[in-house]
Amino acid sequence: MAVPMSLLNVSQKVMSKLTSLLSLKYDLYTSFELDFNKLQSDLTSISAVLLDAEKQQAKSHSVQDWLGKLQDALYDAEDLLDDLNAEALRQKVENEFRVVTSVRNFFFLSGMDETVKNIRDRIEHIERQKRNLHLPQLVNDKGNGVNNMVSYRQREREHTRSYLHFNEVVGRENDMKEVVELLCGSCNSNDGVCVVPIVGMGGLGKTALAHLVFDSDEVKRGFDLRIWVDVSDDFKLERIWQKKITRGVNCSDNVLGIDILSSLQDKVSGKKFLLVLDDVWRGNQVEWLDLKSALISGGAKGGSRILVTTRYKSTIGRISSYNLGGLHDGDCWSLFEKWAFGEGESAQHPNLAKIGIEIVKKCGGVPLAIRTVGGLLSESKEESYWLFVKDSDAWGLDIGHMLELEDNNNILSVLKLSYDQLPLHLKECFAYCSLLTKGLEFRKEDLIQLWMSQGFIDISERCQESEDVGSLYFNELVSRSIFDVVHENHRTEIVKCRMHDLFHDLAKSVATPFLVNYDITNMSERTRHLSLWDQDLREDPNSFLKLPKLRTLILRPTGLGTFLGSGSYLDVLLSGSTYLRVLDLSRLGIKHLPNSIGYMKHLRYLNLNGNSELQSLPDSICRLHSLQTLKLSGCIKISTFPKNFSYLVSLRHLVITSPHVLEQIGTLTSLRSLTIEHCRNLESLSEVTQNLRVLRTLRIHNCGKLTSLPGNLVNCTALENLEVVNCQKMGSLEVSMQRLTKLRSLTIKGLPKLVTLPDKLECYAMSLQYLFISDCVILQELPECLEKLASLMRVYIMYCPNLHKLPSGFCHLTALQVLRIEGCPYLSSRCQRKTGEDWHLIAHVREIYVDNVKI
């Protein structure tokens, strides 16, 4: 089997870790210095031929075999070095807290000696084999093929060209109107429920069109209930309830098995509904027709509709379908120009525009191909690079011809071209995305934390936080059309994305066999990353025990109940998983977390969200000195934290839902983000923020009895984002804020007792850029000091019905770009263009929206 993922980045990471260990000169590891130097020398020699070897592997079985052995050895070497780093961190923590473990040190070193020599010998043997392959050495090669034409420093910049949102489509206005007419028009079906399929090859924009239709005013008016189901290639009714119904219906997590259908029937009873089944595959027709029958028998009104998107005409049988074609030439160029050049830039590069026209023709009107190639070309204005892309063998057959076939192989070749030109550091990140659930939205913040946990984010040459570098990585994948943006916050920051199914297929192909997603039959001893339904483990509980080198385990609930709740199997599972970096056990009904969690010394990401029966965390969790992210949202029964919680010296992100554990949070001095939510009995945060001097984001959500912010919030001098949401008893935000000079965003929502904002807002004068105020029903005025916020760029004021006017100095906010007012009748009246009493205060603002109307 070929080795699709680039190994050069892995090799460079191993060498970087070796250099780091050698530079620290720990007395503990001086006996390994000669071995480490030999390892580094051999890896340097191997790295010089890796790019050429990866190109040749398709033609040479010996090169392919050599790369496979190298891949296994590199991962084992990385595990070894992480072992050594984990031991160094353990000693540092125990020295700080005065714990004596000299006997443990002796046994660790005696066991490690043989492991180091084994890795050294394997790498040395692989280096010797390299000489027989006659691979040319590439000196000082920092890129990947033609990527050398584009400097990474240029690529690393924040992309100023705006990206298309998931639902921002080009050239589909007529298609939308026709589909809306099919949904809202008459129906010939005997049961009064018509099925309207949208059929077309992958990448044409079926899902984007369906979203336009779903959100259109005509459809909103025409249906009492709209339900969106992400189907993909895994349409099982019991799984829909847990993960697939993403819009239109709020569902209880504890609905199981056959109860799903009856619950859906209750929802549609007496209503005219629209059900969207997105991305239905061959073989799914029985399931979705069963679902249709259940909805009809549930007493839905006549005129209800089911909208199906599918690649395959055979899926919907003899039902008349809406066949989606490619974009027209003008729309193709418009879309390409937006991605490759940016607004109006093509006229400045006439030679590139001429090449671009030829490239667009090759895309055959397929939006995903156009966006992907446009994003790829946006990285360079070198004519030779554009010609390389135009003449690439990846185009194969004309994609336009593929529109007549139920085949996506050719467009996958174009997407593979985009992958081939990714910088090395992004290839690992992209491949890891194969673990995402196909077709579903995901949070940018979550994915970056997962990348961090695997060591994919390199900050060795930067004075930046890992999260910021991860954001650069993420935005670059967005700019290349690999991720589609589906939601931004009021700061215009990406919150949620989704990955097109074809890109997911590509990620899966380049990640196998090291990453396995929802297919237990593909597991092997080489598997390092695994995502499974919990039901898969129930059917074959011993399968997981054959994976001692596993780094990621993500278990998803099926809704059929779990056998992990008692903890006995979980104990066995964790005991043999000492190399895990990521463990996601969210919403699995776990009642007890076993002590064996403490053996996972490499664990950096632990997600226990939604385990509402979990009552405590074992003391052994404090041995997870490398843990960076801990998520305990919805763990409402946890009453205490272990007393040595401060041993979690690497913890950067914490989400909690228990007021009983707050007293220990102040000792977690590495925290970058803290989310405290649904703590119904929480009345005070007095000690929480005492020592959190590097905290950047504080979210306090749904804490109904909390009356004020902590007075020692001033110690959080690095704080950039503060959110206070749905705290019904909080009547004041007054805290000493003079030292919060880095605060960029302030969100205040759902504070029904708040009368006014703090008088000390001017303390943020040079930093605050975003102000969001919503659902503060007795808020009467904004402080006059608001005018001193010279950096303020966006202000949102929503559903504050008693807010009478803007401060008189509002006109001094010269940096303000966007003002949005909604559900504030007094302000709405006073801010009307030219006629409103406060118009002169806001006339300078570039974008003004009043009650969702741009004025």
N, C-alpha and C positions, 0 to 999 in steps of 0.2 A: 504493500500500500504506500502511496506517495505521502510525503510529509509536507502538507500545504502551508502550515504556519511557518513564518520566517523564524529561523533559529538564531539569527544574528543578534536580535534584541535580547533573547534569553542568555546567550553567551556573554554579551556585554554586561547584563545584570549580574551574572555570576562573578565576572571579573571585578565589577565595581564593589561587590560585597567582600571579595577577597582583599581588595585594596583597603577597604575600610577596616577590616579585622587586623590587617598587618599594621596599619597606621596607629591603631589604638594601643598596640603593644601590651595586651593583657598578659600578666605573668602566667595566667592559667593556660595560655595557648602558645607559649614560646616553643614548646616541644614540636609544634606543628609547622613552624615557620618555613623549614626547608620544603616540606610537602606543599605548602601553599604557594611558594615561589615556583615550584615545578608545575603545579596546576595552572598558574597564571601564564607561564611561558607556553605551555601546550595549547591553552585556549587562545592565546594571541595568534599562534600559528594556524590553528583551525579556523579562527574567525576570518582570516585573510582569504579563505577560499569558499566561504559559506554561500555568498550570493551566487557564485557561478555554479556551485554544486546544486543549489536549489533549482536553477534553470535546467541543469542537465538531468535531473532525476527522472523526468518523464521518458528519457531515451536510454537510461542506464539502470538496470536492476541493482548493480553493485553500488552505484552512488545512492540509490534509494535506500538500500539496506544499511549503508554506512550512516546516512542521515537519521534513520530510525534508531540505531544504536546510540548515536550522539544525543538525540532528543531525550531518550531515557536517562542517559548519564548526566545530562545537564540538569534535568529535573531532580535527580537524586543528589547532585552536587549542591543545588539550591536548598534542598531540604537539610542537608548537612550543615551548610553555613547558617541557615536559620536556626538550627539546633544550637549552634555555638553562640549566636546572638541572643537567643532566648535564655541560655544559661548565664551569659554576661548580664542580661537585664535582671534575671532572678537574683543574682548576687548583689547587684546594685540596690535593688529594692530591700533585700534582707539586711544589707549593711546599713541602709538608711533607717530601718526600723529595728536594728540591733537583734537580728535573728542569726544564731550560730548554726551552720550546717556543713562543717568541714568534712564529715564522713560522706555526705552526699556528694560533695565536690570530688572526692577520691573515686567513688564508683562511677560518676559521670565520665571522668577523664579516662579511666581504664576501659570503659566500653567504647569511647569515642576513638581511641587510637586505631583500632582495627578498621573502623568505618572510614576514617580519613585516608588510610593507606589503600583501602579497596577502591575508593573513588579516584585517587591519584593514579592507580594502576590502570583502571578502565579508561580514563581520559588519555593516558600515555599510549595505550594500545590503539585507541581510535586515532590519535595523532599519527602514529606510525602507519596505520592503514591508509591514511590520507595520501601518503606519498605514492601509493600504488595506483591511485585514481587519476594522476596526472592533471590535477586541477590547477588552472592559473591563479596566481595570487593577485588580489586587488589591494593596492596600497592606498591607505587614507581614504577609503571609500566611505562616505558618510550617508549615502542615500540608498536608493533602490532603483537601479536601472536609470531610466531617463529622468527620474526624480531629482538627480543631481543638478538639473538645470534650474531647479527651484530651491532656493535656500530655505532651510527649515526656519530660520529666524523670520523670514518673510511670512512663512506659513503660520507661524506661531501667533501672529498678531490677532487681535480681536477683529472679526470680520465686520467691516463697516457696511458691506452690501447687505440689505435686508433679505431675510429668508422668507420663503413662502410658508404660511401656516398650513396645517393639514387640510383645512377646509377652504383654503384660498386657491381656487382653481382657475384655469384659463381656458376659454373657448367651449364651455359646456352649458352656456345659457339656454340654447335651444333644446339640448338633451334634458335639462332640468324641467323645462316647461312641458315637454312631451311626457316625461315620467309622471309628473304631478297630475297631468290630465288623465293618465291611465289609472292613477290611484283615486282620484276624486270623481271620475266619470262613472258611467253605468257599468254593471257587472253581469256577465252571462252565467255565472256559477249558480248551480241549483241551491247551494247552501248559503248563498249571499256573501261568501268570503272569497274574493278573487286572489289568485297568486300572480304577482307581476315580477318576472325574472329579468334582471339586467345581466346579459351574457357578454363576455369578452375576455381576451387573453390577459394574463397578469401584467400589471403596469399601465393599463389603459386609464385607470382612475375610476373604477366601478365604486369603490368604497367612498371616494371623495364625492362622487356624484350622489350616492345614496345619502351622505351627510347633508349635502345641499338640499336635497328633497326633504329629508327628515326635519330640517330646521326652517323650511320655507313657511311663510305666513299662511299660505293656502292650506298646507297640511296641518299646521297648528290649529287653524280654525275648523278644519274638517273632521278631526278625530278627537275623541274624548281622552284617549290614552295612546301614547306612543311608546313602544318598547324596542330597544336595540339589543341584538344578540350577536356577539362575535363568535362565529362557529369554527372557522378554519378546518383543519383536518381531524378534529377530535370532538365531534358533536355527540356528547352523552348528556342525557337530561339531568342526571345527578350532578354533573360538573357545571352545567349552565348556571345553576343557582349560586354556586360558590364564586365563580370567576367570570362567567361569560355575559350575564346581563349587566350591561355597563351604563345604560341610560333608560330612564323612564319608569323604573320600578325599584322601590326599596325593599330589600328582602332580608329576612332573618337568617343569620348564619346557622341556626340549629334546625333548619328545615331539611329533612332527610328523605332519600328514596322516593317512594311513590307519592309522598306528601307534596313533592314539587309540583306535580300536575294539578292537584287540588288547590294548592295555593295560587297558582297562575289562574285557574278557573275563577277563584274568588276575586282576583284583581280585575278580570275582564267582564265579570257578570254585569249585564245591563249597559255595557259601554261599547261604543264604536271604536275599535282599536286599529292601530297600524303596528304590525310586527315586522321589523327588519331582521332578516337572517343574513348576516354578512359573511361572504366567502364560504358558501356551501360546496363541498367537494363531492366527487363521485361516491356513490355508496351511502350518502347521507339521506337520500330521499325518503327512506322509510321512517327515519327518526323525525325529520321535520314535518312529514305528513301526519305522523302520530301527534306531534305537538299541535298542528293545525286542528286535528279532530278534537283534541282535548279542549282547545280554546273555543271551538264552536259549541261543543256540548256544555261548556260553562255558561252559556246564556248570553254570549256577546250579541250586540246589535247587528242587524244587517248593514251592509256597506263596509264592513271591516275588511282590511286588506293585509296581505303578507307580501312584502317586498324582499326578493331573494337576489343576492349578487353571487355569481358563480363564473368560473372559467369554462365550464363544460355544459354544452347543450344537453348532453345525455342525462344530466342531473335532474332536469325538470321534465323529462319525458316529452309528451305531446303538447304541453302548455305553450301557447304563443309567447315569445320572449321579445324583449327590447334589446336588440343587438347593438352594442356600443362600438363605434368605429374609432379610428384614429383622428387626431386633430387636423384641422385644415392648415395649409401652408403658413398663412399669416399668423395664426395662433401658435404654431410650432416655433416660428422665429421669435415671436414676442416672449414666449416662455424661455427659450434658449438665451435670448438677450438679457433677460432679467438675471439668470443664473450665471452666465459666463462673463458678462460685462458690468452689470449694474445699470441703473437708469441713465440713458443718453450717452453711454461711454463708447458704444460701437462705432459711432461716427469718427472717433479719435483714432481708431485702429482699422482702417479700411482693408488692409491685407488680411488681418485676422477675421474680419467680418466675411470676406470672400471664402476663406477656408471654412468658417463656421457654417455658411450656407450649405456647403457640401456635406459637412458632418450632420447637419439637421436632416438632410435628405435620407441619410443612412438610418436615422432613428425611426422612420416609417410612421411618424405621427404618434408614437407611444410616449406619453408624458414622462413616465418614470425614466426611460432611456434618455430623453432630452434633459431632464433635470440632473440626472447623474453625470452625464458627460459635460453639461454646462458647469456644474459644480467642480468637476475635475479640472476643466480648462481655466476656471477663474483663478487658479493658483499661480498662473504664469501668463505673461504677455509675450513670451518668446515664440516666434513664428515656427521654429524648428520643433518645439513641443507640440504645437497644434497640428503640425503636419504628421508627427509621430502618431498622435491619436487618430487622425483621419485615416491613415494608411495601416492601422493596426490590424493584425490577423483576427482580432477578437470579433470584428464585425460579421465575418462569415457570410451567411445568407442575408439578403435584404430583409430587414425586420418587417417592412410593409407586407411582404409575402406571408409572414408568420401570422398576420391577423386572420387569415383564412383557416389556420390550423389550431387545434387544441394542444399547443406545444409552446413552452417557454424557454427552451434550451438556448435559443439565440440571444434573447434579452439577458439571460443569465451570463452569457459570455461577455456582454457589454458591462454588466455589473462587476464581473470578475476583473475586467480591465480597470475599473475604478478601485477595486480592492488592491490590485497589483501595484498601483501607484500611491497607495497610502504610505506615509512614513512608518518606519518600523514600529515605533511605540504605539501607533494606533491599530496595528494589525492584531495585537493581542487583545486590545480593548474591544475591537470589532468581533473577533471570534468568541469572546466571552459572552457576547450578547445572544449567542445561540441558546443560552440557558433561560432567556426571557420566555414567558408564555406567548406563543405565537398569536399575533393579532391584537393583543391587549396593550393598553396604555401602561406606561411606567413613569416613575418620577425620576427626574434628572438627579436629584440629591441622592436617592437610593443607589442608582447605578454608579455614581462617582464613589460612594462609600464602598461598594463592592470592588471596584477597580483598585481602590486604595488597599483593601484587605489582601489583594493578590500581589501587591507590589508593582502594579503596572504603571504607576505614576512616578516619574523621575523628577526629583527636585534637587539632585546633587549639584547642579550648576546654577541654581536659581535661589534667590532670597525670597521665595514665595511659599505660601501655605499649600499643602497638597491639594486641598479642596479647590483653590484658585487655579492651579495647573490642571486639575481634573476638569474644571469648567472650560478651560481652553480646549482640551481634548474633545469634550462633548460638543462644543460649538463648532469645531472643525468637522465633526461627523455630520452635524446638521447642515453645514454649508455645502457638504458633498451630497446632500439629499439622502443620506443613509438613514437619518431619523426625520420623521415628520413632526412638526410642532403642533400640539393640540391645545395647549393652554399656557398662557403667560400670566404673571401676576401684575399688580399695578406698577411695579418697578420695571416692567417690560422684560423681566427675567424669565427664561424658560422654566416652567414647572413640570409639565408633562409632555411626553412624546410617545410615538409609537413607531415601530419598525415595519416597513412594508414586508409582506409575506415572502417576496422573492429575495429581498436582502436577508431575511431570516434563514431562508433555504441556503443562501450562499454562506452565511456565517456557520451554519451547521456543517456544510461540506468541508470548510477549511479547518473546522475544529475537531472533527472526528479523527481518531477514536478517543482523544483526551477529554472531550466534553460530550456528555450524553444527556439528551433532553427527552424525558417522558418515553423512553424506549428501553426497557430493562434488558431486552435481548441483545442490545449493542454493547453492554458492559463487558469490560475485560480488565485484567490486572493492570493494564496501562491507563485506565480511566482515572483522571485526576479531578474532574468536575462533573457533578451529577445533579440533575433535577428530576424528581419523580413524583407521581401521585402516591399518597400514603397507601392506597389500595394495592399498589404494586408490591410494596413490602409485605403487606398482609398475605398476598398470594405466594410470595417467595421470600420469606424472612431471612433466609441464610445467604441470599445473593449478595447483600451488602458486605457481609463479613469477609468477602474475597477481595476487598479493595483497600488494602492497608495504606496506600499512598494517597488516598483521596484528600483533596484540598477544599472542595466545595460540596456541601450537601444541602439541597433545597427540597423540602418535602411540602407538597401542596395538598390541602384537604379536598377529598372528593365529595364530602357531605354524607358519606355512608357510615360515619362513626369511625373512631380510631382505636387501635389496639395499643397505642403508645401511652395512654393516660395513666396506667398503673405504674409505668416506669421500669418494669423488669427488662423488657426487650430494649428499651432505650438505654438502660445501663450497659447492656452487652454491646449495643451499637456504638456508644461513645467510648467505651473502654478500648476498642480497637481502632479508634480514629484519631490518633495522636498528631496527625499532620493536617487536620482540618484548619483552614483559615476562615471559612464561611460556614455557618450553621443557621439555617432558617427553619424553625419549627413553629411558625406562626399559625394560629387558629387550628391546632391539632387536638385540643381538649386535654392538654397535659396537666396533670394534677401535682406531680412531684418531679423535680429535676434531680437526677441522681448525682452523687458525689463524684462519679467518674468524669463529670464535666471538667474537673480540675486537672485531668491528665492532658487536656488539649492545649498545650503550652503555646501553640502557634495561632490559636484562635484570635481573630481580629474583628469578626463581625458575628454578632449573636442576636437573632430576631426571635423574640418570644411573644410578639404582639398577639392579642386576641385569645390568650389562654386564660380565660376568666376564672378557672378553678385552681390555678396555680397559687399556692399559699405562701411560699417562701423560696428563697434562693439558698442553696447549700453553702456552707462556709468555704468549700473548696473552690468556689468561683473566684475567690480573691487571689488564687494562684494564676489567674489569666492575665499576667502582666503585660501581654501584647495586645489585649482587647482594645479596639478603637471605637466600636459602635455597639451599643446595647439598647435594644428596643423592648420596652415593657408596656406599651400602650394596651389598655384593656385588661391588664392583669390586676383587677380591682381588689383581689383578696390578699395580695402580698402585704403583710403587716409589719415585717421587719427586714432590714438588710443585714448581712453579716457585719460583724463589728470591725473587721479589717478591710472594709470596702475601699479605703484609701490606698490599698496596695495596687489598685487598678490604675497604675501611673500613666498608661498610654491612652486612657479613655478620652475620646474627643467628642463623641456624640451620644447623648442620653435622652431617651423618651420614657417618661414614667406616668403612671396613673394611680399613684398611691401616696397619700399625704404622710404616711408613717415613716417614710424613708428619707425625707427631705433633710434631716439634720446632718446626714453624712455626705450630702452632695457638696457641701462647702469644702470638703477635703480633696475633691477631684480637680486638681489645679490645672490639668491639661485640657479641660472641656472647652470645645469651640462652639458647640450648640447644645442648648438645653431646652427641652420641651416638657412642660408640666401641664397635663390635660386631664379633664374629667375627675378632678379631685374635689368631690362634692362637699367634703367636710373641712377642706383646707381654709384656715382663717388667717394664717400669717406665714410670711416667707423670711422671717427675721434673720436666720443664719445661713440661708441658702447661698447667697452671692458674696459672702465675706471674702473669699480668697480666689474668686474666679477672674483672675486678671487677664486671661487670654480669651475669655468668652466673647464670641462675635455675634451670636444669635440667641435671643431669649424669647421663647414663646410661652405664654400663659393663656391657656384656652379652657373655657368651660369649668371654671372654679367658682361656683356660685356663692360661696361664703367669704371669699377673699375680699378684704376691705381696702387694701392699699398695697403699693409696691414696697419692696424691702428698702429700708433706709440706707443699707450698705451697698445699694446698687452703684453708688459712686465708685466703688472699688473695681467695677468692671470697665476699666478704662479703654479696653479694646472693643467694646460693644458697638456693633454696626447696625443691627436690626432688632427692634423691640416690637413685639406683638402682644397686645392685651385684648382678648376676644371672649365675649360672653361671660363676663364676671359681674353678676347682677347686683352685688352689694358694694362694688367699688365706686365710691363717690368722688375720689380725688386721685390724681396722678402726681401729686406734689412729693417729690423727693429731691434731695440735693443733687443737681445734675451738672454742676459746673465742670466736672471732670469727664463727662461723656462727650468728649470733643470729636469722636470718630463716628458718632451715630449718623447713619445715612438714611434710615427708614424708620418711621414711627407709624404703627397700625393700631388704631383704637376702634373696636367694634363691639356692639352689644353691651354697652355700659349704661343701663337705664337710669342710674343715679348720678351720672356725671353732669355737672352744671357748667364747668368751664375747663379749659386746658390749663396746664401749668403756666405760671407767670414767668418761669425761667427758661422758656423756649429759646430765648436769645443765646443761651449757652451752646446751642447747636448751630449758631449762625454760619459758620464756615463749613459745616459738614452735612446738615440735613438736606436731602434731595427729594425725598418722597414722604408725603403726609396723606394718610388714609384714615378718614373718620366716617363711621357708619353706625346706624342704629343706636344713637345716643338721644333718646326721645325728649329729654328735658334740657339738653345742651342749648344755652341761650345766646352765647356769644363766643367769639374767638378773640384771644388776647391781642392787644395792639402791638405787642412785641413781635408778632408774626412778621411784620414788615422787615425785621432785621435778618431774616433767614435768606441771605443773599444767594445761597446755592440751590434753593428750592426749585425743582424742575417739574414735579407733578403733584397736584393736589386733587384728592377725591373727597367730596363731601356728600354723603348719601344717607337718606332716611333719618334726618334730624329735623323733625317738623317744627320745632320751636326755635330754630336758629334763624334770627330775624335779619341779620345783615352781615356783610363782610367788614373787617376792620378798615378804618379810613386810610391806613397806610398800605393797603393791598397793592396799590399801583406801583409801589417801590420794589416789588418782587420781579425784577427785570429778567431773571433767569428762568422764570416760569414758562413752560412750554405747553403743558396740558392742564386744563381745569375741567373737572367733571362734577356736575351737580345733579342729584337725582333724589326725588322724594322729599324735597325741602321746599314747600310751597312759597314761603316768604322769599327765599333766595332765588327761586326760579323766576318769580315775578320781577325782582329787582335787577336780575342779570340779563334781561332781554336785550338783544342787540339795539343799541342807540336809544331805545325808549326807557330802559330800566334805570332806576335810581343809582344802581351801583355799576352801570355799564362803563363809566369813565375809569373805574378802578381795575377793570379787567380787559379793556379794549386792546391792550398790548399783547395779550396771551395768544399764541399761535393757534392752538386748538381749544375750543370751548364746546362742551356738550352739556346741554340742559335737558333733563328728562329724556336721555338717549337720542336727542336731536342735536346735530352739529349746527352751531349758529355762527 
